[in-house]
Amino acid sequence: MIRFDSDYMEGAHPAVMEALVRNNTVQTPGYGEDEFCERAAALIRERCAMPSAAVHFLVGGTQTNRTVIVSLLRPHQGVVSADSGHIAVHETGAIENGGHKVLPLPPKEGKISGRDVEALCRAHFSDASFEHMVQPGMVYISNPTEIGTVYTRAELQELYAACRERGLPLYIDGARLGCALVSSVCDYTLAEMARLCDVFTIGGTKLGALFGEAVVFTDPSLARDFRYFIKQNGGMLAKGRLLGIQFEALMSGGLYEDIARHEVDLAMRLRAGLKDKGWDFLVDSPTNQQFPILPESVLDTLSGDFGFSRWQSMGGGMTAVRFCTGWAAAEEQIDALLARIPEKQP
């Protein structure tokens, strides 16, 4: 079985694994207060050109999203998100379980805009019963989005301006951030993106780490007491050095970008091959998630040998599926998949 279900189907990139093995018997303080986490955080601050940024490391994406969101919201507030956002769809109500409502907006190609946020806030505060409703307290987006699309600089600028106008922190979920940054449509650097939000994550789980997400508060005042929230939400790893070791490796020598570029390059190889065969796509994704629309009959023949996600029924026996490339994906695997998918018949 060749798996394209997601980008964490294998373990860690060899360079990350080698760093873990090399430092396996090093003794350090626990709970992320070790030299590896300190060095990894310093590397991230340098990459963001933000020497005062607060950097923390957590284990997984859902845990990270919940911890960041509950730390920023007051009890009567909710988080604004695309209705397709990860926190709204694929986190088993983790945000609601933390006592906060997800306030959904209909996205366009997976993205929400500053105009969307302003309209939602205006509608809330113009309602005579606004004090009886959940107040918008922050905005959440993912970059890339759940369907692989990437926010442009202009879109982020507009969104952040709307958030600042309304006093709402903007949080960017970067579970696949590397794939956005190396994509052909991205027109900003990591440091430039960092200045267009209040907090964001750099995902490791889907970009070559065994596990782990880095949380970066570009406004360090928002990180007050954040370690209390990490502990309270089960995220304070006793062997915290395991996170620091991995992120120190990822942030050194361009490894993070190299892994992301490999994932995106292979996804583009798959995309080009499917387009050559005449197949259409649900969305124009420039990242490592591709969503071709294929006949169920073809998918049935693939399912025994290839892993993928059925994403959306298109009717007429056609389904949009997701193929996702990870750090260990190989050209031979892409070519094997393409060889099994026939050309589209007129």
N, C-alpha and C positions, 0 to 999 in steps of 0.2 A: 504494500500500500504506500503510495506517494501522497503525502498529505499537504493540501493547500487550504485546510480549514482555517488556520490562523497563523500568526507569525511567532508563536511560542511553542511549536510542536517538538522542538529539540531542546537540548540543554543550553549550555553557555558557549559563546564563541571561544575558540582555543586560547586566545590571548587573555580572556577573562578567567578561564579555568586555570590557566598556568599561574596567574597571579594569586588565585585562591590557594592553589596547591603550594606555591612557593612560600606563602605566609601562613600556612596551616598551623604551625606550632608556635607562632608569635603570640605572646601573652600581652593583652591590652586591657584597659578598663572596659566596662560594658556599657550598653545602652547608648551607643553612638558617640561616646566621649573619648574617642581614641584617635591616634595619629592618622590613621587611614581616612577616617571621616573628615578630619580637619583638613588634610591635603586635598581630598576630593572636593570639599566645599570651596577651598581656595581656588582650585582650578575652575570651578563653575563660576565663581565671582569674576575671575579674570576673563573667562569667555564672554560673560555678560557685560563686561566693563562696568561692574557695579560693586565696588569694594565694600559697601555697607549692606549688601543684600543678606538676608537671613536664609540659610540653606539647611534643610533637614532631609533625612532619608527614611522612607517607609518601605514596607514590603510589597504591597500590591496596589493596583489602581483603584479598586472600589474602596478599600480601606483609606487610601489617600484622599480620594474625593470626599468621602464622608467626613474625615477629620478636618480637612481644610474648610469645608462648608459649615460644619457646626461651630468651628472656632470663629467664624466671621459674622454669623447671624445672631440676632437677638431672638428671644422665644417667639415673638409675634411675626417674624419675617420668613419669607421664602426665597428660593433661588430661581431666577429666570433662566430658562434653557430652551433650546429647540426641542420640539416634541419628539424628535428622533434622537436626542442626545443620550449619551451613555447613562447618565444618572437618571434619565426618565424612562429608560427601556430595559437596560441590561444589568441593573445592579440590585434587583430583588427588593426594591423599596428601601434601600439602605439609608437614603436621605430622609425619607418619611419616618423610618424607624428611629432616626436621630431627632425627631420632633419638628422637622421642617418640611414644608410643602414645596414640590417642584412646580413652578409656574410656567407652563409650556407655551411656546410660540411656534406657529407654523413656519418652517424654514424654506428657503429657496436654495436648491442644490445643497442641502444640509446645513446652510449657514443662516444666521440671524443678523440683523443690521441695527445700526444705531437708531434708525427711524422706527424699527419694531419695538425697541426698548422704550423709546420716548412715548410712543403711542400707548403701550401697556401702562406706563407710569401715569400718563395723563388720564387714562380711563379710570385707573384706580382712585386717584386723588380727586377726580371730579365727581365721583359717585357720592351721594349724600350719606351712604352707609359705609364709607371707606374704613372707619375704625372697627367695623365688624368683619372685615375681610383680611386675609393674609397680605401683609405689606411686602412689596418687592424690596429685597435687602441686598442683593448682589446679582451678578450676571455670570453664567457659566457657558463657555464654549469649548469645543475640542478642535484641535488643529494638528493634523488633518481631521476632518469631520468623520462621522460614522460611515459615510459613503466615499471617503477618500479625497474629497475636494479640499482645497487649500484657501485660506483667507489671504487676500491681497493686502498690501500695505494700506491702501486707501480704505479698504473695508475695516481694518483694525483701527485706523485713525478715527473714522467716523464712529465706530462702536465705542471706543474709549472716550471720545469727546462726550458722547451721550451719557456714558456712565459717570464721568466726572461732573457733568451738569446736574445729575440727579444724586450725586454722592453715593454711588453704588460701586463697590469694588468689582473689578473685572478679573475673573479667574479663567486661565486657559489650561485645559487638560491636554498635556502633551504626551500622551501615552505612545504616540507614533511621531513625535515632534521631528525627529531626524529626517523622516521621510518627507515631511512638509518642507523643511529647510533646503533639502537637496533637489526638490522637484523643479521641473522646467518653468513653472509659473510663479515660483516664490521670488519676490522682489525685495527681500530684506534679510538681514543677518540675525543670528540669535540675539546679539546685543541690541539691535534695532527693535526687534520684537519685544524684548524685555522692557523697553521704555513705553510700550503701548498696552501695558496691563499692570495690575497690582500684585498678582501672584500667578505663577505657572508651574507646571511640572515638566521634567525631562524624563521620559519613560525609558526604563532599562529592560523591563520584562520582554518587550516586543522588539528590542533592538540589541540582542546579544548577551544580556545578563541572564543569570539563572533566575533572578527575581530582583525587584527593587525599582523604586521611583524616587527621584529627587524633587523636593518641593522648594521653590525659590520665591521668597517674598521680596519683590523689588521695593516695596514700601515696608521696611523692617518694623515700623510701629504696629503693623497688622499682625506681626508674629508674636506679640506679647503673650506669654504663658502658653505658647503653642506646644511645648513639650508636655505640659499638663494634659492637653487634649490628645496628644499622641498616646500617652500612657492610658488615659481613660478609655480610649477607643481601641485598645489592644494592639497598638502599633509600635510600642517601644521594644524592639528586638534586643534581647539580652546580649546576643553575639552581634552587636551592631557593626562591628568591624567588617563583617561579611558584606554589608552594603557599601561601606567606604572603600574596601578593596576593589570591588567591582566598578564603582564609579570613577575611582582613580584611574583604573585601566581604560575605561571607555573614554574618559576626557583627555587622555594622553595620546600624543602623536596622531591625532585625527582619526582615531579608531571609530568613534561614534559616527562620524560622517561617512567613513568608508563602509561601515555596515549598512547604513541607510542607503547609500548609493548603490550598493550591491542589490539590496532588496528592490529598489525602484527600477534599476536597470533590467532585472529579470522580469519584473511585472510589465515593463514596456516591451520586452521581447514577446511575452505572451500576448499582450494587447495587439501588437503589430501582426502577429501570426493569425489571430482571430479576425482582425479587420481584413487581412488578405483573403481570408476564406469567406468574407461577405457578412459576418455576423455583426449585429448591432449591440449597443451597450446601454445599460440603464442610465449611466451618468458618465461624463468625461472626467475620469479620475487620473491625475498625474502622479499618483503615489502607488504604494505597494498593494493596494486593494483594487481589484478589477471586477467589474460586474457585467459580464456578457449575458445576453438573452439567448437561451438555447432551448431546443425542443426537449420535452420530457423523455422522449424516446432515446435521445443521445445521452441524457443524464443517467438514465437507467443502465446504459452500457458502460458508463464511466465509474459508477458508484462502487463497483467491486474492486477497483484498482486505484482509485484516486479519491482523496478526501476533499470536500468542498462544502460550502453552505448554501442551501436553497434560501434565497433572500426575499423574492417577491414574485407571486404568481402574476403573469401578464395576460392570462386568458388564452384560449385557442391552443392549449397544449404547450405553451411557451412559459419559461420561468427565468427570471433574472437570478443568477447565482453569483457567489463571491469566491474568487480565487485569491488567496493572500500569500505572498512570498515572504519568507523569513531569512535570517542570516545564513542558514545552511542550504538554502535552495541552490540548485545547480542548473546550468544550461541544459544538461541532458534530461533533467526532469521536466523542464518546460517543453522541450522538443518531444518527449514521450507523450505528454498530454496533448500537444497540438496534433500529433500523428493520429490520435484516436478521435479527433473531432473532425467530421467531414465538412466539405464546403457547403455553404448555404445554397439550397436549390431555389431557383426563381419561381 
